[in-house]
Structures are given as structure tokens and as C-alpha cells.
Amino acid sequence: MIHTSFSTLSGGRAAKPGDEIVALEKQAHLFGALRGIDSLLIAFSGGADSAYLAWAAHKELGTRSLAITALSASFSRHDRDQAERFVRASSVRHEFIETREFENPLYVANNADRCYYCKNELFDRMEAIARERQFSAVAYGINADDTRDFRPGHRAAHEHCILAPLLDARLTKSEIRLLSHQAGLPTWDRPASACLSSRVPYGTAVTPELLGKIERAETVLRALGFSQFRVRAHGELARIELAPEELSRGLEPEIAGRISAGVKEAGFALVTLDLDGYRQGSLNALLKQK
């Protein structure tokens, strides 16, 4: 039975009795598909989706699965720590590799297709590992909800023939969280995460220096106890998005003052709180206005 503490699904909808049955049916489909693969490399960021996929592959394939995490300036120290913590807890086979997307001027330019060049670099590296070590396939953790947003990285996956087991099983984000909770995975309620480059508006070059400043600013928010947030960099201005349920705390004079001081110390000249709060892919909304 599902733990009683899991009372709502992602998006805030109350869990219904039938949700578990549907999710378990999809999970059975996923397990069956994984068993049919000889050996598998999994792109693993440490988030809820890729962690669940890495766990499922380890469960069905054992030593014939290997999770791969790409390290670059766009991957925060916090995310690396989360990935390492999951691997220790789950015994999933895992390796870090370095990727070099910042050597590609098309990535650094940060146009709307930036994620394509990032994923293209990642999948190039993973395919090389697969050939060298004779893994039969490479997979990543796109889920059924991800197709609703603008995600050019998926085009790279299609071009490289990367498997998408969660999408093939039609698993949604909320179902992945439910099944992860049921399996005892610590990532079941991990807040949505994305690379640091996603904090920079399209058309503004992404550099390791800028991403380092964003990472330091987000470390300030994390130290203050906020759980779901983004620091969006608009030149010298840091636009902070907090989860709607945390926004009122961020507006308290004392906390607001500590946020401002810490983010300025991180390297920004101006700090503002976005009254619309955190929303995933908020910078993508600007594309629709052009």
C-alpha cells in the first residue's frame, strides 16, 4: 500500500484510490520493457524522473545498467550532492563524466535551441561510452508531461535514437512521484530541477562566471530554508521566483533583507521578488510574445 503521508499528487490534486492502480499498471509495462533490453546507459541528473528510471533499470537489469551524470558549469554543486546521495542510498551503478557544451558557441549564444546543443553533447558522449563498453542502448527520463512544454533537447534525443522508457509507459510526473514514494526513493518529492543555464534569458550568453553567480545566489535561498525557487539573471538584476506557498515568507521584511544582502554578495547589483512566484519554464513564455 502507498504510504499515508502521500496525500496529493504533483500540481496539488488530491490522490484518488484509482491513481495507484493506474500507476502500477504503467510501472509493470516499464519493467517489462526494461527486461527486454540487453544493457542500458541512463542519463541521470539526480531529479525525480531520472532517479526513478535509474532505479527501475537497476532493479530489472542489475549490473547491466549504468547511470551517467554529466558535469559542467551548468550543473550545480547542490545537484551533484543530490545525485551522489541518491546513488549511495539506492546502490545504483553510476559514473560522472565531463561534458564540453561550453566549447560550442551555439550553446553559449543561448538562443531558444540551447538545450539541443547540450543534449547533443551529452548523447554524443554517452554513445561513445556505449560503443566502448558494449552497452546496447541509451535512455533518458522524459515523461508524458514533458511533451507539453518547449524542450528542444528532445529533438537531440530523437536524432540519436535515445530510448524514452518513461514516456513509452505513459508515466506522468505525478505517477513517477507516487511510485518513487512507494519504492522508498528519497527523490520522490524533490522539487523540480533544471540546469543553471535555464535561469538566463534567451539571447544572453551563458558563461561559467554568470552561472557561478546564479549558483551562489540560489545557495543563499536554500540556506534560508526555501525549497522551490529560481534566480533568473537579467543583467545586474536578479529576479527571484519563490513557490507561491513560500512567497509570503520571502516578503517578510527581515527575510527580504537577508535575501537582498545575500544575493548582492553573490554578485548581483539589484534584487527583486517576482510576485507571480515560481513557475516552471517561465522564460519560455517570452518566446510566445515574439
C-alpha positions in Angstrom: 0.0 0.0 0.0 1.1 3.6 -0.6 2.3 5.5 2.4 -0.4 7.5 4.1 1.8 10.6 4.0 1.5 10.8 0.3 -1.9 12.7 0.1 -1.5 14.8 -3.0 0.0 14.4 -6.4 2.2 17.0 -8.1 0.1 20.0 -9.1 -1.7 19.8 -5.8 -4.5 17.5 -6.9 -5.6 15.0 -4.2 -4.6 11.4 -4.8 -7.6 9.2 -5.7 -7.9 5.5 -5.0 -7.5 4.6 -8.7 -4.3 6.5 -9.1 -2.2 3.8 -7.6 -3.7 1.1 -9.7 -3.1 3.0 -12.9 0.4 3.9 -11.9 1.3 0.3 -11.0 0.0 -0.9 -14.4 2.2 1.6 -16.1 5.1 0.6 -13.9 4.6 -3.1 -14.9 4.8 -2.0 -18.5 8.0 -0.1 -17.8 9.6 -3.1 -16.0 8.7 -5.4 -18.9 10.2 -3.1 -21.5 13.4 -2.8 -19.5 13.7 -6.5 -19.1 13.7 -6.7 -22.9 16.9 -4.6 -23.2 20.2 -6.3 -23.0 22.1 -3.5 -21.3 21.4 0.2 -20.8 23.0 3.5 -20.1 20.8 6.1 -18.3 21.2 9.8 -18.4 20.9 10.7 -14.7 20.6 14.2 -13.4 19.5 13.3 -9.9 16.0 14.6 -10.3 12.8 12.6 -9.6 12.3 11.3 -13.2 15.9 10.1 -14.0 16.3 8.7 -10.5 13.2 6.6 -10.8 14.3 5.4 -14.3 17.8 4.6 -12.9 16.2 2.7 -10.0 13.9 0.7 -12.3 16.7 -0.2 -14.7 18.9 -1.3 -11.8 16.0 -3.4 -10.4 15.4 -5.1 -13.8 18.9 -5.2 -15.3 21.3 -5.1 -12.3 24.9 -4.7 -13.3 23.8 -4.4 -17.0 22.6 -0.8 -16.3 24.7 2.2 -15.6 23.6 5.7 -14.7 25.7 8.6 -16.2 25.7 12.1 -14.8 27.3 14.9 -16.9 29.4 17.5 -15.1 29.8 21.0 -16.4 29.4 24.6 -15.2 25.6 24.3 -15.7 25.3 21.5 -13.1 25.3 22.9 -9.6 27.2 21.6 -6.7 23.9 21.0 -4.9 22.6 18.9 -7.8 25.8 16.9 -7.7 25.4 16.3 -4.0 21.8 15.2 -4.5 22.9 12.7 -7.2 25.6 11.3 -5.0 23.2 10.9 -2.1 20.7 9.0 -4.3 23.3 6.7 -5.6 24.6 5.8 -2.1 21.0 5.2 -0.9 19.9 3.1 -3.9 23.1 1.2 -4.9 22.5 2.2 -8.5 25.7 1.8 -10.6 26.8 5.2 -11.5 29.6 7.3 -13.0 30.2 11.0 -13.6 31.6 12.3 -16.9 32.6 15.7 -18.1 30.8 17.4 -21.0 32.1 20.3 -23.0 29.0 22.1 -24.2 30.6 25.5 -23.3 33.1 24.9 -26.0 30.3 25.2 -28.6 29.5 28.8 -29.5 26.0 27.8 -30.5 25.3 26.7 -26.9 27.0 29.7 -25.3 24.9 32.0 -27.5 21.9 30.8 -25.6 19.3 31.0 -28.3 16.0 29.2 -27.9 17.6 25.9 -29.1 20.3 26.0 -26.4 19.1 22.7 -24.9 19.5 20.9 -28.2 23.3 21.5 -28.2 23.6 20.5 -24.5 21.7 17.2 -25.1 23.6 16.6 -28.3 26.9 16.8 -26.5 25.6 14.6 -23.7 24.3 11.9 -26.1 27.5 12.0 -28.2 29.5 11.2 -25.0 27.1 8.5 -23.9 27.0 6.8 -27.3 30.8 6.7 -27.2 30.7 5.0 -23.8 28.1 2.6 -25.1 30.2 1.6 -28.1 33.4 1.3 -26.0 31.8 -0.8 -23.2 29.2 -2.6 -25.5 26.0 -1.3 -23.9 23.1 -1.9 -26.3 21.1 1.3 -25.7 21.0 4.7 -24.1 17.9 6.1 -22.3 16.8 9.3 -20.7 14.0 10.4 -18.3 11.4 12.3 -20.4 7.9 11.7 -19.0 4.4 12.0 -20.5 4.0 15.6 -19.2 7.3 16.9 -20.6 5.9 16.9 -24.2 3.6 19.8 -23.3 6.5 22.3 -22.9 9.1 23.6 -25.3 12.0 21.3 -24.9 14.5 21.3 -27.9 16.6 18.8 -26.1 14.1 16.1 -27.1 15.0 16.7 -30.8 18.6 15.7 -30.0 17.3 12.6 -28.3 15.2 11.7 -31.3 18.2 12.2 -33.7 20.4 10.0 -31.5 17.7 7.3 -31.2 17.7 7.6 -27.4 15.2 5.4 -25.6 12.4 7.1 -23.6 11.1 4.3 -21.3 9.0 6.6 -19.0 7.3 8.2 -22.0 6.7 4.9 -23.7 5.0 3.7 -20.5 2.9 7.0 -20.5 4.1 7.7 -16.9 3.3 11.3 -15.8 5.2 13.3 -13.3 2.7 12.7 -10.5 2.7 9.0 -11.1 6.5 8.9 -11.0 6.4 10.7 -7.7 3.8 8.3 -6.4 5.7 5.2 -7.5 9.0 6.7 -6.2 7.4 7.3 -2.8 6.1 3.7 -2.8 9.6 2.4 -3.6 11.1 4.5 -0.8 13.2 6.6 -3.1 14.4 9.9 -1.5 13.8 11.8 -4.7 10.0 11.3 -4.7 9.3 14.8 -3.5 12.4 16.5 -4.8 11.5 20.0 -6.2 11.7 20.3 -10.0 15.2 21.0 -11.0 16.9 22.2 -14.2 20.4 23.2 -15.3 21.7 26.6 -14.2 21.6 27.9 -17.8 17.8 27.8 -17.7 18.0 30.8 -15.4 19.4 33.0 -18.2 17.0 34.7 -20.7 17.4 33.6 -24.3 19.9 35.7 -26.2 22.1 36.4 -23.2 25.3 34.4 -23.4 25.7 31.7 -20.8 29.2 31.6 -19.2 30.6 29.7 -16.3 31.1 33.0 -14.5 27.5 34.0 -14.8 26.2 30.6 -13.8 28.6 30.7 -10.8 26.9 33.9 -9.7 23.5 32.4 -10.0 24.5 29.3 -8.1 25.8 31.4 -5.2 22.6 33.3 -5.1 20.5 30.2 -5.1 22.6 28.8 -2.3 21.5 31.9 -0.2 17.9 31.0 -0.7 18.5 27.3 0.1 20.3 28.3 3.3 17.3 30.5 4.3 15.0 27.4 4.1 13.3 27.9 0.8 12.6 24.7 -1.2 11.3 25.6 -4.6 12.8 28.7 -6.3 14.8 30.1 -9.2 17.2 33.1 -9.5 16.7 34.4 -13.0 19.5 36.7 -14.2 18.6 39.8 -16.1 21.9 41.6 -16.4 22.7 43.0 -13.0 19.2 42.3 -11.8 18.4 39.0 -10.0 14.6 38.2 -10.4 13.7 35.7 -7.7 10.9 33.3 -8.1 9.6 31.6 -5.0 6.9 28.9 -4.8 3.5 30.5 -4.2 3.3 29.0 -0.7 6.7 30.4 0.2 6.3 33.9 -1.3 4.7 35.5 1.7 7.7 34.4 3.8 10.0 35.9 1.3 8.2 39.2 1.5 8.7 39.5 5.3 10.9 42.5 5.9 13.6 40.6 7.8 13.8 37.7 5.3 13.6 40.0 2.3 16.5 41.9 3.7 18.6 38.8 4.2 17.7 37.7 0.6 18.8 41.0 -0.8 22.0 41.2 1.1 23.0 37.6 0.3 22.1 37.8 -3.4 24.0 41.1 -3.8 27.0 39.5 -2.1 26.7 36.7 -4.7 27.4 39.3 -7.4 24.1 41.0 -8.4 23.6 44.7 -8.0 19.7 44.6 -7.9 17.3 42.1 -6.4 13.6 41.7 -6.9 10.9 39.2 -5.9 8.6 38.1 -8.8 5.1 38.4 -7.4 3.9 35.7 -9.8 6.0 33.2 -7.9 7.9 30.2 -9.3 6.6 28.6 -12.5 8.5 26.1 -14.5 9.8 27.3 -17.8 8.9 31.0 -17.1 11.5 32.2 -19.6 9.8 30.1 -22.3 6.8 32.4 -22.0 8.8 35.2 -23.6 9.2 33.2 -26.7 5.4 33.2 -27.2 5.4 37.0 -27.1 7.8 37.4 -30.0 
